[in-house]
Amino acid sequence: SMRRTNKTLRTISFILLQAFLAQQVSWADITPTRQNLFQKPQVGLKIPDSVATIEDVYLADSVKRTENPLTLTAERLPLIYLLQDAHTNESGQYNLSKALDLILQKEKDLKYVFTEAGVGDNSLAYLKPFRPDNERKQIARTYIKKGILHGAEYLSLTSDRPFTLWGVENPDLYLKSIQDYRQVAKERERFDLYLKKIDRTIETLKNRLANPSLQTFSKERKEYRLNRLPLTSYFNALSREAEIHNIPLSGYPHLNTLKALKDKESNIDFKKANTEHQEALKSLPQEVQTDLKDLADTKKTDKVLSDNQKNERAYFALLEEKLGARSSELGASNYPELSKYFDYLELSKDLEAKEVLSQMKALEDRIIENLARTQDEKTLMRSESVLRHLEKLFHFTLTPEEFKDYKDLTGDSFNIEYLTGFLNKKIMDLGTYYEQALFLEKGYQEVIRHAENFYALTIERDNFFVESMLKKMDEDSGVQHTGDSVQRTAYSGQKSAVLITGGFHTANLKQLLKSKGISFVSITPQILQETNMAKYESLLIGS
């Protein structure tokens, strides 16, 4: 029922009210390291690098542009700010709050901040009278830390910005997706072990069936995908193979930017940069050092390229701001290697991440086509790709593009039965490695069904988000909303709004908005520590 759904989706108001009525109740080893891919385009909305990055901007053809690319005339279509929600990530939620505050500062008439996992008015401003500002912030921070409160709710509770938090969730679809998520999470550990067993068999057979050149490149590709090989080093491997097989890189223009980044990287003495980093920190006021320490990650990483790299980039962007790195306070003479590192970061932001990754994949596929000469080699490489996608499928980390690739890879009956059957046949042909023979894990088809359903439901929910958002924006102006039949060239409803969802939704939401001729700005808040997935799943599905 709707009452049950609202209770499931939003319990925060009651929890916070209890807290307000009751009486109040090691810094990360972050160092300059070789970096992976950055962002982004320059637009009229100014957001500090330490807070968020503007990933994408689309202005509909009917929009009348002015000198400022984000300043549109009154006769424009609505402009939607797509804010990605780093669920339960503490630093991500604070930066979401800051980014939202900057949007509201720019868009004075913006009324609605739309959210997933909620229905109707979810604003928390009504709680303000119960406690003074400083106590409200202190209590709200405890709930941010627990992962119960998100950044938009925090801003609603602690600022004077006049906006309405409005949930646009479809309760039935949401509850179905949670059920699918729960079923996959319950079986994930068992199937992770199953996939690792398949991976070991593939590696064993590659050593016997694949030619040496294919083995070498396949190993480099795997090291890169496991975050053990930096992007620029992997690019060197791609360039080497492209030259061997006469594949002109001129057909991959976005990859050329990586060469300039690699050149800058090679000129940095990272050991000295780390030393200068510590010296620069000590030069800052104690309260600034404390602020940086509080926002930094709490986990040490010993990998050259790690999942924490985006977090580290955000940290150094914040450090640069605090140092006033582009003024005389820093200067190349005081911290020359750290200064080079900041320049390196600046260049890396110019990379068009999506295009670079897309062209890397295209070049990678072409190289594999040249290296895999026999049918066995081709099937082994396809099996390896299917396995990588399955691993991400079970952890719900596939992007929409990767989910499409997964469906393509597993088409033509290339399912788990075919894959394991092929591997078992090769074991029989070789007359050895019988201990690595594979059997279908009980319940596999069921968990796959739940995982694929979750992704399909996400697409359905996206459609509901957009329609519900536009309908609500129309209601304030008396516009009769009938979906795509509304002629929006002289739009008279709300002129702008914010839609906050998890990152997986973003790609499809952008496509939906484009299809309706609606402008958008896609924004990703920075995160300074890894998301605790165990905490997220515990809150989401009660595990």
DRENTORKOL-548404 format. One record per residue: z, y, x of N, C-alpha, C, CB in turn. Coordinates in pm, whole numbers, plus 50000, padded with zeros to 5 digits. Each point is the difference from the previous one (the first is absolute). Glycine has a CB too. Layout:
! residues N
ZYXZYXZYXZYX;...
! end
This chain:
! residues 543
500004988250084500005011849916500005012450088501214987649817;498475024150123500005012450076501385003550049498065007949866;502994989450051501375003250042500374991850122500625005649763;499024981750236500314991350114499235004550124500434980849843;498325023250136499185004350112500565012550064498014989949891;502375020050026500565012250055501264997250081499045012749807;501754977650144501204996350074499624993850133501264996549786;497694995050213499554993550123499425010150097499554979149871;499665030250080499285009250086500865011550050497964993949878;502985010850041500775011850039501474998449963497965014049971;502894983050125501454999649977500685011050081499904975249957;499325032550114500565009550095500835010949933498064995450147;501535009549736500735011049938501454996349973497875008049898;502334980150048501364995649968500824998350127499154988549794;500255005650309500714997850126500435013350060498704979050039;500375030749965500325012950058501045007649918497715000750096;502194998249773500955006949915501414995250028498255002649824;501914984350195501314994550035500505005950132499444978849877;499645022350218500405005150130500405014649994498484983650105;500805024249813500305014349990501305002849927497555004450004;502784987349898501205002149922501244995050075498654998049791;501144992650302501124995250081500155009150121499634976149924;501595024750136500185008350119499284993550116502235008649916;497205000150171499094994950104500694990150091498765021349991;500724974349963500174988150079499545001850154499674986849778;490594969052067499174996350106498585003449983501534983050039;498255023949972498665005950008498994989950050501015022450042;497714978249903498964990450042499515002750141499304997849763;500204991750296499395001350132498545003849980501604982950104;498155029749859498645004749975499495006850126500455002849752;498424992950298499455005350124498515002049982501784988650136;497615020449947498555001549994499324986750033500215024350065;498924971149848499284987450020498555002049964502074986649954;497095004350092498575000749966499844998249850499354991050226;499815017549717499975000949855498824993049937501195021250023;499014975249852498944994749918499385011749924501144977249977;498405020549901499165009149925500765010649922498404981749986;501045030450006500635011149930499145005249886501175006150210;499185005849745499345007349897499965014950042500764983149822;498625027650127499435001349869499275012949977501774985549923;497665016649959499235012249976500885012349986498284986049891;501195025550148500715012649984499655006049864499995003950252;501034999349670499775005849867500945011749980499274977649909;500585029249979500775012049973501494997649984497995009049893;502404979450059501414996749985500594996950137499614991049766;501425016450272500594998350132501264991549990499065022250074;500904966149990501164991250005500244996450146499544990749767;501665011450286500284996650140499724985250027501745018150008;497774979050111499694986250037501234991049990498215008450150;502974997349873501214991949995500394996249858500745011150207;498664995549694500334997549860499004990549934501055022749988;497674980150026498994991849932498635002850061501355000049786;497704991350184498625002250039499125000349876500404988850223;498625019949780499025000649892498884990350036500575024449942;499384964549985499094989150033498575002449953501934984749988;497935021749898498685001149939500005011549901499594975250029;499265031249959499825010949903498674998149930501405016050140;498614984749729498754999349924499985011449900499864974850027;499105033549979499835010849903498764996949917501115017050154;499104981849717498914996449910498885010450007501634988349848;497135007350127498845008950011500105012049908498644980450061;502025018149824500085011049904501055010350038499254984349825;501535012750282501035009450043499355011950070501674981250024;498795030749944499515012050066500885002750121499105009549782;500334989250336500785001550121500175014850036499174977750079;501965025449982500225013350055500174998650150501095008349784;499345002250282500174999150145501014989250038499425024250019;501624974749905501004989450024499524987549928501915016850021;497864972250049499424988049938500854993949891498894995950213;502395007649780500844994649894500355010549895500934983750164;498455027949844500215010249898498794999749907501415014450156;498804981649720498914998149906500095010249889499914975650054;498995027249881499995010149895500634994649873497955010150100;502324998849804500674996249876499164990449917501175021950000;497524978350021499124991449922499764986650069498915020449907;502084974850163499824987750076500534987849925500145013450209;499484975049842500614987649955501394999150060497754988649980;503095002449971501334999050058499954995150145500924995549772;500075008350304500164995550137501244991150005498885021050094;500944966749954501104990550003500434997750146499164988949787;502135012750238500574996850131500514985749993500635024350047;498764966950031500434985950006500984998550115497794991849904;503475006150062501054998550101500384985350012500875023449952;499064971350169500354985950019501524998550016497754995850107;502774994449824501444997649998500344988550095500155008349761;500594994750346500484989550092501284994349941498955011450207;500914979049705501124994949921501214996450087498344991449835;502815013950130501324997450061500095004450146500224980849844;498775025950209500075004850138500675013750001497914986950063;503235014150003500825012149993499255012350051502024985850029;497435013550092499295011650054498765003149918500864994650229;498474994949722498825002049917500325007549872499044979350095;502135017949846500395006749876500355014650024500844978249912;499845024750198500295014150031498725007750026502224993350095;496845000649976498745006950027499135001149875500114991750235;499984998549675499325001349871500565012149925499614975049990;501725026550012500635011449934499535013150060502004985849950;497915014850184499565012250067498535003149968501664995750184;497504993949818498585002049969499835004849856499374982250167;501375011849742499935004149860500465014549985500404976249926;500645027650145500495013749994498935009850047502344991750038;496915004850067498935008750050498855001049899500634993850235;499074995149698498965000449897500435009349886499294976550059;501955022249898500515008349890500095014650039501294980449916;498965022050211500025013850050498625006249991501884994350154;497094997549870498625005049993499505000849856499584990350226;500714999449697499504999249862501105004949905498454980550059;501625032349922501105006049924500064995249856499825019850145;499034976949796499974996049859500034984949980498745020749955;501384971750153500024985449987501254995749924498694997550215;501114994849679501124996249912500414985450017499225017249838;499804973850178500304985749995499844993150136499275000149763;501754991950269499944990650111500064986249937501105016250169;497784976849834499894987049933500384988750097498185009149849;502474980750098500474988950084499704986649935501805014750092;498074975149993499924986349951501424995149971497864995650131;502254992549811501294993349975500945008349916499734988450215;499725019949698500825007949909499215003449875501285009450193;499414993649701499355003449873500615013049946499534975449949;499625034750028500495012449941500765008750099500124988449784;500725020450163500725009850080501104993250081499495017949828;500384982550305501004994250090500675010650088498694978750000;501215033949960500575010750080501524998650008498115015049934;502454989450178501454999050021500685013650002499594979250129;499675031249835500585013550004501215001349908497735009150053;502324982949841501125001149905501344996250064498414995049815;501534998450302501234996050067500605011350086499134976650001;500105033950021500445010650090501345006449963497625004250042;502654998249830501265006849967501274992150037498765011049817;501104976150208501204991950021500635002050137499044983549844;500185020750257500545001850134499335011950068500484975350016;500215031450075499385010950076498914994850093502155012949987;497034996450063498824996250078500324990850117499005021549935;501984982250147500264992250121500464985849968500575021150118;500244977349777500454986649962498874991849939502295009149962;496844997749962498834993149942499134994350111500045015349802;499704992750300499164995450111500664988550073499055022950025;502254978149997500714989550072499954986849924501505017350100;498734983349770499954987949918498584994649993501965008249864;497065000750116498614995749991499564993050129499525019049842;500954985950272499634993950128500514985650010500045022850107;501114974449836500504986250004499094990749921502345008650024;497074996649867499114991749919498604999050061501305006549799;498305003850276498764998950079500174988850102499485024749969;501654975150099500274990150104500004985949943501355016950125;499174981549752500034986949935498634995849948502375004349939;496685005150057498674996849948499895001249850499724985150191;501305020349744500015001049854499325012749953502124986849994;497985023850085499445013149963498755002550084502295008949938;496654996650000498835003550081499885015150015498844979149922;500245025050165499925013950041499805010049889499124991650207;500055005049694499765009449889501275001749917497574993449994;503184995849986501265000949927501015008350080499554977649891;500445020550239500905007850086499705015049985500154980750164;498575022949837499635014149987500375005249861498124996850165;501664995149732500365003849864501495003049989498124985949912;502665006850163501465000749993500585011150086500014975849956;499315027650154500625009050099499305013450017500744979850114;498155022649816499285012650017499935007549867498664990050188;500845022249821499815008249879498555000049955501915014350070;497274976949986498594999449960499904995349854499304995250240;499995012249677499894996349857498854990349974500965022149940;499274965150079498954990249971500614988549921498735006350211;500384986249724500434988749918499514987050064499945014349791;500994976450231499634986650045499634991949877501545001350202;497224993449797499524993249879499424986450039499515022349887;501084967150061499524986550030498764996549921502334993550050;496675000650018498734996549935499744985050014499095023050048;501984969349955499874985650017499644993049869501655001150186;497624987849826499794990949888501074989250010497475004649992;503524995549920501144990850015499594985250004501385016949883;497694979150030499614985949995499344995750131499705001849751;499375006450300499334996650125500995000150117497875009649910;503055000050088500985001050107500874987450005500015025149976;500494970849910500884988249998499254987450040501365010949821;497364988150138499204988550043499825000050152498805000149779;500955011750278499805000750144501294996650075498225017549966;502934986549980501284996650062500224984949996500945022549934;498704971349955500144985449989499124993050104500505002349754;498265002550263499124994150101500575002250140498015003749850;502485008250176500585003250131501174990650028499285024249978;501574974049922501204991750016499614985550036501245014649835;497754980150097499594986150025499464998250142499474997549756;499785012450291499464999150136501125001650103497795009249920;503085000650059501105002350095500904987850012499935024349945;500284968849943500864988149999499434988950088500765006149769;497914992850238499344989250073499445004450136499454989849781;500725023050252499315005550117500364993050131499965021749881;501324976150141500434994050127499364986350021502165012449982;497794979649912499404986650010498505001050033501714991249835;497615018050101498565000950023499665007350130499674999749753;501245008750294499815005750135499974988750104501175021449930;499744969250056500044988650092498754991549988502494999849986;497024998649892498774992349977498815006750067500934991849781;498965021350206498895007250062500104999750152499865014849799;501354985550255500174999050145499544986350051501935016149989;498314973749931499554986750039498474999550002502084989849901;497285016350001498535000649998499505007950121499984998649748;500715012450284499605008350114500054992050130500865020449881;500184971650137500104991950121498844990050011502505002449992;497124992049895498874990650001498705007150034501174985949829;498625025950116498805007850031499955003250149500015009949767;501124994450290500035003550143499704987850085501675018049953;498894970750010499744987650075498514996649998502314991849945;497085008949938498584996549987499095010250066500544988349786;499865024350214499195010250067499884996850150500735017249830;500374978150227499994996750143499054988550032502355008150015;497344983849886499094988650020498585002749951501984985049978;497885022949917498705001549934499305013250028500864985349825;499895025150214499395013150020499595002150145501385009049812;497524998350209499555003050135500975009950066497584995749933;502455004850201500985008550071499955014749961499834984250186;498985021349795499885014249963500625002649863497915001950137;501844989249769500585001349867501524998650007497894990949896;502604999750185501444998450016500655012750053499664975650040;499725030650059500565012250061500075011349898499094993050222;499805009549707499995011049905500914997149881497655005650070;502384982049886500864996349889501475002350034498294983249927;502075013850198501385002350044500335014850001499904979250138;499175029149910500225014550002500125005549858498745001650218;500424993549693500065004549861501344996449938497524997449980;502974990750047501274995749944501165008350057499074976849970;500885025950161501045008150063500055014049939499714987050213;499125018649757499945013249937500594999549859497965005750137;501674984049787500494998949863501504997549993497764991549935;502785002650172501454997650007500745011750065499554975550014;499735035750006500595012150059500514997950142500625006949772;498754983950299500364997850140498965005750096501234979549931;497695026050016498965006150081499685013749941499034977250065;501075033650015499735013449947498575001449950501705009250157;498134999849750498675002449943498995003550108501085007649789;499305001450303499035004250102499614988350091500975023349993;499974967650035499674988250081499084990649923502215002050120;498054996749750499134991449920498615006249989502004991649870;497955021550125498715006849997499214997050127500975018149856;499734980950258499334996350125499384986149989501615014350128;499124976649807499464986549980498775000349910502314990450030;497755017649864498845001249911498815005950074501545002949804;498725007450277498925006450077499384990250098501145022149977;499694969950088499514990050096499064990149931502125002350134;498314992449753499184990249928498745006449944502074987249944;498045025350010498815006949948498955001650109501435012249833;499024991050288499065001550111499374986650037501345019450085;499454970049917499494986750034498924995649901502234994050102;497995009249770499094995249895499005010849955501804984449925;498095026350155499025010649972500175006149861498414988450154;502815014049808500305006649873500265014850030500984978549897;498135030750064500185014150034501175006349923497545001550048;503395004950025501145006549936499605012749926501464990550177;497315013949845499535011849927500014997749850498585006250196;501404981249765500074996949857501415000549944498024986050031;502965017250056501405000749959500605013150051500214974550004;499335036949942500375013250057501505002949999497795008049925;502934987149978501435003249993500794993250112499785002649753;499644986950306500704993350109499955007950130499454978349892;499595031150117499895007750123501225008950025497524999749971;503165004549921501195008150016501084992650077499455011749786;500544975150201501014992050070499865001150152500034984349806;498765017950242499805001050145500745012250055497764988649979;502125022749950500695012050045501524997949998498105014149913;502374978749986501434997149991500444991150115499895002349750;499284987850282500324991050111500045007750132498934980949876;500165028750143499995007950122501295008150014497505001349988;502935004949903501255007750005501184990850029499045016649838;500964971850098501104990650019500124995950146499674991849767;499185006050299500014995350139500535010650096498084985349947;501955027450009500485010950087501485003149980497715009349994;502974983249919501425002549976500844990250081499495008549767;501494996750305500984991550067501134997849900499395008750235;500584979849695500944997849891501454998850050498174988649873;502015006750249501364999250054500595014050017499414978550118;499785030649939500465013850015500165006949864498875001050224;500214996049685500095005949866501314995949932497484999849982;502934987750038501274995549942501185007650060499004977349963;500965024850170501075007550066500045014449950499774985450203;499065020849786499935013849951500445000849855498155004750160;501594984949764500444999449860501525001249993498014985749940;502695006750144501465000549999500505013850044500084975350048;499275030550054500405013350047499775010649893499464993050233;499415006049697499705009649895501024999249887497574998450059;502834989549907501024998349896501305007050037498964978149937;501445020450189501275005950044499955015249999500404979850141;498385025849863499875014650000500175005949861498494998150194;501514993549703500105004749863501465002249961497874987949942;502395021149961501375001549949500534986949945499525024049946;501794974350059500604987449960499684996449856501805004150163;498185005949747499734996949860498584994949978501665017449935;497404987650149498614995349991499914985750052499145023750028;501554973550083500024986250051500564990449896500275008850233;500794995449701500604991649896499034997649887502255008950059;497015001549902499014998749893498944989750038500415023849930;499104977050194498994990550046500554985950004498955018150134;502314980549912500604986850007500184993949862501175006950209;499235001349696500204995049864498714995149937501915015649976;496994990950059498724996649939499254989050074499895023249918;500564973950205499294990250082500244985949952500165015450193;498954975749852500144985949965501264994350064497514997849980;503044991849961501214993850052499714986850067501305011249823;497404985450193499644987350062499195002450126500044988949776;500315004250329499275001150125498764991249994502135004850126;496775000349929498794991950009499604998750146499255007549771;500414980650271499574998050138498524996750007502284992250058;497005010049831498564997450000499265012950032500284981249833;498655017850246499205011850031499415005749872499474990950229;500035000449686499495004349870500764992649894497715005050094;502935002249817500874993549904499815005949862501654995350180;498984998449722499965005249864500725013449991499904976549912;500935026750187500755012449999499205012050049502034986550035;496715011450008499305011050065499805012149910498874983250139;500845014649735499865011649913501325007449989498184988449872;502935004150126501325006249996500225008450127500884980849859;498715013750256500175007250126499165012750002500474978250115;498335021249830499155011849997500665011049918497964985650026;502625010549860500695009849916501185006050076499304987649793;501415004150280501155004850077499545010450102501174977849969;497755019450106499565009350102499415012849941499574980550149;499865018449733499545012249932501205009049969498034987549900;503065006350055501225007649971500595005750128500454985449800;499585006750307500525004750128499195011950050500794976850054;497895022349932499155011050046500315012849924498204983550060;502025015249809500355011849919501325006050046498754990249805;502225001250222501335004850040499955006750138501054981749863;498115013050224499895005650135499205013050002500164976950091;499015025149805499065011050007499004997350109501735016049915;497724971650082499244994950113498785008250036500794977849936;498695029849971498795007550031500335014450042498744985749838;502545017050180500425013250046500494999050144500615007049764;499885004150291500485000150138501274991950019498985022250027;501664973749861501234992150011499744986550068500875011349794;497934983450189499694987150062499105002450120500234987849778;498505013450196499075003050108499744988150090500785023349993;497994975650055499624988850085500804999750130497725000849901;502765010950145500725000450127501384993749988498745020550061;501894980249822501334994349982499974984949978500735021849906;498404973850005499904985849964498524996149999502155000949862;497214998150254498544998050002499524987349933500005012750208;500694976049814499534987549940500284999549850500384988550219;500775016949741500305000649857499025009349930502434995450046;497195015350022499015009249944498654993049981501195019250110;498414972549990498774992249985500114990449880499605001550250;501594993049734500214990649890499835006849865501564986750143;498975025549844499825007449876498525003049975502285010150028;496974993250079498555002349984499294987349957500105017950176;500354971049880499474986749963500214997349852500454991650233;500765011749718500284998249858499115008949914502364994050056;497425018349992499195009549923498564994949985501435018850084;498014975850024498644994649993499964988049906499545008050233;501474983549776499974987849920500055003049850501124988050189;499415023649774500045003749858498605002649944502275009750036;496784993250054498635003049955499214987549965500065020250141;500474968149892499294987749969499954997849849500724990350219;498135006149732499864996449859500374985249987498165017649960;503114980050008500544986550007499194989849921502235010250030;497484993049846499314990449914498624996650056501255008949801;498035001450245498654997750052500044992250132499235021249889;501744982150196500124992850126500274985349975500845020850112;500124976349801500344986049972498844992749934502385006749977;496915000349934498864993849934498904996650101500555012749791;499194996550300498944997650099500454989750104499165023449966;502134976250065500514989650088499784986249940501705016050090;498614982849781499824987149932498534995949999502015004749858;497115005250115498574997049997499514995350138499685017149816;500784989750290499614996050135500604986450035499855024350068;501394973549894500664987350024499234988549934502225011950013;497384990149862499254989549928498684997050069501055007449785;498305003150265498704997950066500184992550132499115021149892;501984982050178500284993050126500274985249974500935021250099;499874976049799500314986149964498714992649964502295006949919;496804999750011498724993849964499244995750125499895014049791;500194994250314499304996850125500714989350081499135023250003;502214976949992500774990650081500114986249938501275019250085;498874980349781500144987149930498624994149977502145007649889;497464982750196498634994949996499874987549915499655009650226;501384982049774499924987549922500645001949863500044986550213;499655004449696500605000849867501524998050007497864991549900;502594999850190501454998050015500695012850045499584975950056;499805031250038500585012650048500055010349887499144995250231;499795005649691499975009749890501094996849897497525003150035;502644983949933501014996149900501415002250053498404983149907;501835014750221501315002850059500345014849992499704980650155;499325027949873500255014549995500265004549856498545003250202;500734991149704500235003549860501384995049956497514999049954;502874989250092501314994549967501115008950053499044976950003;500785028250117500995008950061500145012949919499474990450226;499415015049728500045012349919500664997549865497935008050115;501754980849821500644996649873501514999050018497934987849925;502495005850183501434998250026500705013550017499514977950108;499875031249965500595013250019500175007249867498965001350228;500044997549685500095006549868501064993349912497585006450018;502554980549993501034993049922501405004350042498454980649973;501765021050157501305004550049500375013549938499634987450216;499415021749781500255013249944500104999549848498815010350194;500454980749745500064998449854501414996249957497574993349995;503044997050074501334995449963501075010550024499274976950053;500445032950033500965010850026499625012949929500494989650223;498475009949695499525011549923499705012050090501334991949805;498035005550309499655010850092498495001750015502124995650121;497104997449798498555002250001499685013749942499604975249978;499495031950086499475012249939498984995949893500375013450215;499234995749697498974996449902498724995150066500975016949846;498654989250268498794995550069500194985850053499475023750062;501724973549991500274986650052500074989749888501245010450191;499274993649693500044990749888498584996349958502195009849923;496915000050079498594997149970499424990650105499765022549889;500554980150238499534991150108500544985849980499905019750159;501354979449801500624986949975499244992549891502245009250069;497424997649824499264993549891498624995650047501255013949831;498114994450254498694996450054500104987950094499275024149980;501754976150106500174989250097500294986749933500835016750163;499904983649728500384987549933499014996349890502395004950052;496505002649940498964996349905499224988050051499825023949924;499184972050002499184988350038500874987650021498335015350108;502744983749814500904988450004500704998350135498534989049834;501565022050244500704999250128501505001949973497965009050128;502604981449800501415000749963500844992050100499375002849756;501924995950214500894993250093499654985250016501795016249937;497704977749956499604985950009498834998350097500794996249764;498235013050226498854999350090500445002750143498475007349814;502365003150206500435004050133500754988650071500135023949921;500894970750011500794989350063499174987250014502115009949905;496984987850001499124988350010499115000950122500044997749754;499425014150272499175002150119500824997450127498615017049875;502594988750133500844998250119500364985350020500915023249969;499424969849923500354985850011498804991750047501705002949818;497125000650134498794992650042499765001850151498995003249768;501225008950282499815002550142501024992050083499115023049948;502114975750000501014991850068499534985450005501845015749921;497624979649968499504986249995498824998350097500754997949759;498355011950244498844999250089500434999550146498635012549831;502394995050204500475000550139500844987850036499975024849987;500564968549911500814988250023501335002950064497924987550020;502615024549960501295003950057500615011049916499234993650231;501975010849805500735010549928500344995849857498835017150140;501364969949838500314995449864501295006149946498814978750052;502115024650039501275005949955499805013849939501184987150178;497645018949841499725013349944499144999349874500185009350229;499664978649718499284998649872500755007649892499094977350069;500175027849832500575008949899499914993949861499375019650142;501664983349779500044995749861500265012349913500824976750064;498675023149815500195011349911501475001049961497654997649913;502945014150110501405002449967500185000749849500345012350218;500654980449733500274999949856500305014249950500884976450017;498495027349873500205013049940499135011150055502274992849961;496825003550132499165010250063499165007649898499944986050207;499375006749707499115006549904500775009349907498494980250011;502745016049956500805008349910500415013150066500844979249889;499565020150238500425012350068498805009150026501914987650105;496945006449923498775008050016499675007249870499154983850173;500995009049716499705006049869500905012149975499274977549912;502015021250118500935011249979499675011750092501794983849932;497875013350193499685010750094498745007549957501074986750185;497905006049775498765006549957500215007649869498664981950114;502175012649797500325007149876500675013450028500224978049883;500685022150216500695012350033499015011050037501984986750079;497035009850004499015009950040499125004249882500014990350231;499635000349685499185003449883500775009349905498794977850020;502485019549961500835008549914500155014050057501244979649923;498785021350209500095013250063498825008749960501254989950192;497575004249805498805007449959500125004449855498614986950164;501855004349749500195003649859501015011249985499434976749934;501655022750143501025010349992499445013550045501784982750041;497375017150063499405012550048499225007049888499844990250231;499395002249694499255005949888500945006249898498184983150034;502925010049940500985005149903500665012850054500414976549916;499905023850214500605011950059499125012249976501114985850175;497615012949859499095011449992499835004749856498804991750204;500984998949704499815003949860501265006549942498364981349975;502805013150057501265005649949500265013850059500914976849972;498795024850155500195012950067499115010849938500604988050211;498135008949773499075009949944500345003249855498214991650154;502234998349773500395002349862501175009749992499194977149939;501805020950146501175008749999499635014150043501474980450048;497655020950050499575013350044499245007349890499884991550235;499365000849685499255005949888500925004549887498074985650060;502995006949916500865002649884500575014150002500574975949993;499765029250122500605013350010499055011249957501414991350184;497285005649818499035010449965499344997449866499615003750241;500774985449693499414996849871498654993550009501255018749910;498334977250211498714993250016500094986149939499505013150211;499514983149711499964986549943499474990550105499645009049767;501224981850278499624990950109499374987349945501855009350141;496934988049903499334987649960499364993550121499575009149770;501184990750340499504993350121498815007150060500814978649909;498185013850129498855005750070499145008949911500014980050146;500205019349724499155008049910500375014750005499754980149852;501435023250202500385014150010499115007050102502384994549936;497055016750025499205007850094500935009350075497944998749851;502254998950279501025007150076499415011150087501364979249999;497415024749981499425010250086500675013549979497844987649996;502785014749891500765012349975501414995949962497925013049925;502744980150166501304993749974501045010549966499414981150155;501345016749737500995009949957501414994449997498245010949867;501944976850181501344994350006500715004350128499234980449864;501785011750177500695002750125499004999750115502154990149908;497915019950178498995001350105500284991550123499605022949918;501644972450096500324991550114501214991449966499055017050162;501074971949909501134990949981500154991450123499664999849750;501484993550260500264990750109500144986149940501145018050140;498284971949927500174986149959500564992450120498085001349830;503104992750154500674992950108499954985049973501525019750042;497874972950052499924985449988500124993850139498545001849792;501644985150212499964992950127498615000850061501804984749920;498135013050211498765002050073498844991249956501405006550187;498874981449763498904991249961499185005949887501374980450071;499275027649843499305005849885498995010750041502024995149862;498195011250255499305012450032498484998649999501955006350135;497524983549932498544998650011499364999149862500284988650221;500295003249691499414998649868500175012649916500454975650012;500715031050002500215012549927498985010650041502454994749982;497255006050146498995009750047498644996949939501275002950215;498394984449778498724996149941499965003549852499804981450167;501305016149762500065003249857499875015049975501454979949965;499255028150115499935014549983498605005250031502445001850058;496954992850047498635004250033499054996949886500474996150242;499694992049697499104996049892500135009249879500164976450079;500995030249908500215009349889499735014550040501704984249909;497855017750215499715013550046501255008450018497834998349886;503244995650160501285007050016500355001050147500784991749775;499575020150270500325002550140501374994250036498605020849993;501564975650135501304995150043500245003250146499874981749830;501405018350206500455000750139500954988350020499745025750013;499954965650082500824988150025500925002750119498184984849909;503125013250070501015003750100500924988350028499895024049925;500374973450203500934989350040501195006050073498104983650015;503095015649929501205004750072500234991850127501015007449782;499494999250320500314993050124501264991549983498915018550133;501134970549940501204991850002500474998750144499274987349793;502055013450227500564999650133500784987250027500115024649995;499864966249911500544986750024499274990049913502265009750060;497774977849982499324989749923500674998149864499304988650214;499895008149687500544997149868500714986550001498175013649893;503024986250051500754987649987499474992549879502075010350108;497044980149917499354993049890500974991349921497905000250131;503124994849937501004991949929500725008649897500294985250202;500055027249836500665009249906499065003349885501395009650188;497344993349846499015003549897499854988849898498805014450167;501034973349882499794988849908501264996949920498304990750157;502865011449904501254997849927500115009549882501104992250211;498545020549810500055009849892498904997649897500995016650159;497854979049889498854998249911500144987949909498595010950173;501814977849887499994987549922501384993549990497654996750071;503375010149987501344994749987500254987850084500045009149776;499194989450335500184988250084501195001750092497554995649990;
! end
